[in-house]
Amino acid sequence: MNVLSADTSTQILSISLLTENTYEERLINGNFSHSEDLLPEIEALVKRSGIKLQDLELLIVSKGPGSFTGLRIGMSSMKGLSSALSIPLVSVPTLDAIAESVGIYPGAILSVIDAKKKKFYLSMKKNGETIIPDRDGNAEDVIPYLKKEDMPVLVTGPDALLFCERIAQIDEAIPLLPDPEAPRNLSRALLSLGLEKFRIKGADDIGEGPVYIRRSDAEEALEKKMMERKESGK
C-alpha cells in the first residue's frame, strides 16, 4: 500500500512515504515554513520513490492540537490532494503521534507542545492507557500526576526540555526524564496510527478538520470586543 503521512502541527515538518518497495521520511526544522516546504517535499518524496501522486492509496495527517496556522496548512493541503486525486484521508491526534513515536517505555509518557502564554498542549499515557487526555494547561497542573508515578516520567515532544525546565523551577525534586531523541519524526508514528484507524474506521468524514483545543487570538479578541460593547450598552 502506498501511504503518505505529514505533520505540520509544530515548527518542525515531518513527512513519510511508504510504498510497496520503498520507505523514506523527512524531518525539516524550517521554523513554520510549512506553506513553502510541504508540497515541494511531497513531490520530491514521490518522485524519488518511483511512483506517481496518482498511485497514492492513503493520506494521513496530524489534526492537532498544535500551531493554528501549521494545522490549517497541513489539513488543507492533504484535503486538497485527497479531493483532487480521490484518495482517502485519515487524521490522527498530534499528541497521540508524539507518544507513539517513543516506542516502548516502562513508565508514563508525557507528550508536550509549547502552546505559548506559559501553557502547553499536553497528554499523558502509560502502557497504552490515557492518564491525562489532551488539554491546554500550565505545567503546575500536571504536578499531582507526576508525583504519583513510581519512576521518572518520560517527557517527549518538540518542547520537552522547556517543560522540564518549567517544572524544575516549581519543584526541582520531581524526577523527569527528558526524551534524549526529541524532537522525533512524527510522520512514522502517524503511519502506524493512521493505518490502524483506517482499517478500523475507514477514512475521515469530509467535514472533519483540525482540533485546536484553544481558541485563536482572533476569536478571543472578538469575544473581548463584544463583551466591552455589551457592557457599554452599544
RACORBEL-V995834 format. One record per backbone hydrogen bond with DSSP energy under -0.5 kcal/mol. CO is the residue of the C=O (numbers start at 1). NH is the residue of the N-H. If there is no record, write none. Layout:
CO,NH  CO,NH
//
This chain:
1,3  2,57  2,58  3,18  4,60  5,16  6,62  7,14  9,67  11,30  11,31  11,32  12,10  12,14  13,28  14,7  15,26  16,5  17,19  17,24  18,3  22,19  24,17  26,15  28,13  28,30  33,36  33,37  34,38  37,41  38,42  39,43  40,44  41,45  42,46  43,47  44,48  45,49  46,50  46,51  47,50  52,55  53,56  57,88  58,4  59,90  60,6  61,92  63,211  64,94  67,71  68,72  69,73  70,74  71,75  72,76  73,77  74,78  75,79  76,80  77,81  78,82  79,83  80,84  81,85  82,86  82,87  88,59  89,204  90,61  92,63  93,97  94,98  95,99  96,100  97,101  98,102  99,102  99,103  100,103  102,104  107,127  108,154  109,111  109,125  110,156  111,123  112,159  113,121  116,119  119,115  119,116  120,122  120,137  121,113  122,135  123,111  124,131  124,132  125,109  126,129  129,126  129,131  132,124  135,122  135,137  137,120  138,141  139,142  140,143  142,145  142,146  143,147  144,148  145,148  145,149  146,149  153,155  153,177  154,110  154,156  155,179  156,112  157,160  159,163  160,164  161,165  162,166  163,167  164,168  165,169  166,170  167,170  167,171  171,174  173,175  175,153  176,178  177,155  179,182  184,186  185,188  185,189  186,190  187,191  188,192  189,193  190,194  191,195  192,196  193,197  194,198  195,199  196,200  197,201  197,202  198,202  205,208  210,212  212,214  216,220  217,221  218,222  219,223  220,224  221,225  222,226  223,227  224,228  225,229  226,230  227,231  228,232  229,233  229,234  230,233
//
